[in-house]
Amino acid sequence: MEDDPVLVTQNMYEYDLYNGNTGVVESVYYCEDTEEVSCNIDFGDKGIIKVTKSDAWMLGLELAYGISVHKSQGSEYDTTIVCSIEDSPLLDRSMFYTALTRSKKLTLIAGRYDVARRAVEEGIAHQS
C-alpha cells in the first residue's frame, strides 16, 4: 500500500537493488503495458523505481515496519530497539553493537537490565 516501508531480500542487478535495500511505496497502480499491478518505490539515493508484481516476487520484497538486526546490516534508521526480555544465544555484545551502529538518533533497550548487562559483558553468545 502507499506509504508502506519495504525491504529487498534478493539481489536484482538490473535494478541496482540488493538484499537489505529499503524503500517506501509512493504509489500502487495497474500498468497496462505489463498488464499487472505495479508500484513506484522511493529507494532514497537510488531514486524512485517502478516495480511490477513479478519483480516484487523476484526481489523478495517484504514489508519493513520492523526489521531484525541481521536484516538491517548495511542500513541506518532513526531508531533501533533491542529486546532484552530474556537470555538468548542471539543476544550478545556483537548484536548490541550492530543495533547501536544502525541507529542515527535513538536506541531503546526494552526488557531487563540484568539480561542486557550480561549480554554486553560476556561479549559472546551465552546460554541460559
C-alpha atoms as one frame of an Amber mdcrd trajectory, in Angstrom:
protein
   0.000   0.000   0.000   1.023   3.619  -0.378   3.500   4.784   2.318   4.418
   1.203   3.335   8.120   0.706   4.116   9.582  -2.247   2.175  12.744  -4.352
   2.301  14.517  -6.051  -0.609  15.659  -9.584   0.334  17.102 -10.749  -3.008
  19.627  -9.124  -5.338  18.313  -7.774  -8.652  21.235  -6.306 -10.565  19.180
  -4.875 -13.427  17.503  -2.502 -10.929  20.697  -1.954  -8.905  18.780  -3.276
  -5.868  20.336  -5.625  -3.360  19.461  -7.604  -0.246  18.951  -5.096   2.561
  17.864  -2.080   0.491  14.835  -0.347   1.954  12.307   1.993   0.399   8.842
   3.485   0.735   5.952   2.764  -1.632   4.869   6.009  -3.287   2.008   4.710
  -5.431   0.295   1.484  -6.467  -1.478   1.157  -9.829  -2.406  -1.164 -12.658
   0.089  -0.873 -15.505  -1.462  -1.614 -18.877   1.979  -2.024 -20.529   2.872
  -5.022 -18.358  -0.739  -5.976 -17.576  -0.044  -6.298 -13.868  -0.168  -4.333
 -10.658   2.905  -2.155 -10.231   4.194   0.349  -7.735   6.676   3.176  -7.576
   9.070   2.766  -4.666  11.354   5.514  -3.392  14.704   3.886  -2.578  16.283
   7.129  -1.376  19.581   7.778  -3.126  18.739   5.131  -5.751  15.666   7.151
  -6.711  12.118   6.076  -7.488  11.931   2.678  -9.163   8.886   1.128 -10.841
   8.420  -2.418  -9.570   5.916  -4.825 -11.111   4.227  -7.581  -9.120   6.508
 -10.129 -10.831   9.605  -8.084  -9.965   8.428  -7.767  -6.352   8.463 -11.583
  -6.104  11.961 -11.753  -7.620  13.188  -9.035  -5.218  11.692 -10.891  -2.265
  10.012  -7.615  -1.315   8.756  -7.629   2.283   7.037  -5.100   4.494   9.613
  -3.403   6.687   7.770  -1.968   9.679  10.115  -3.993  11.882  13.419  -5.446
  10.712  15.728  -7.803  12.573  19.260  -6.627  13.332  20.525  -9.283  10.928
  18.452  -7.941   8.020  19.270  -4.327   8.876  23.033  -4.665   8.433  24.268
  -2.092   5.950  21.342   0.265   6.579  20.663   3.094   9.023  17.488   4.015
  10.890  16.449   6.854  13.165  15.572   4.413  15.946  16.530   0.847  16.834
  15.109  -1.307  19.606  16.980  -4.100  21.391  14.760  -6.650  23.113  16.405
  -7.984  26.280  13.464  -9.676  27.969  15.231 -12.999  28.468  18.628 -14.559
  27.839  19.145 -15.779  24.302  22.112 -17.181  22.390  21.440 -14.446  19.811
  21.672 -11.630  22.352  25.350 -10.785  22.721  27.772  -7.874  22.501  28.025
  -8.022  18.693  24.232  -7.852  18.322  24.124  -4.822  20.627  26.941  -3.197
  18.651  25.136  -3.796  15.347  21.874  -2.373  16.722  23.656   0.692  18.110
  25.547   1.401  14.904  22.360   1.129  12.780  20.688   3.875  14.830  21.119
   7.531  13.830  19.217   9.099  16.749  17.970   6.663  19.365  18.467   3.104
  20.570  15.919   1.762  23.027  16.722  -1.242  25.196  13.460  -2.890  26.209
  13.453  -5.601  28.815  15.539  -6.493  31.832  18.726  -4.680  32.809  20.460
  -7.871  34.013  19.867  -9.619  30.674  21.261  -6.669  28.681  24.248  -6.285
  31.038  25.171  -9.983  30.790  24.954  -9.933  27.010  27.306  -6.951  26.753
  29.735  -8.015  29.500  30.159 -11.600  28.320  30.967 -10.460  24.811  29.932
 -13.697  23.119  26.650 -15.511  22.797  25.710 -17.210  26.049  23.296 -19.917
  27.101  20.760 -19.650  29.916
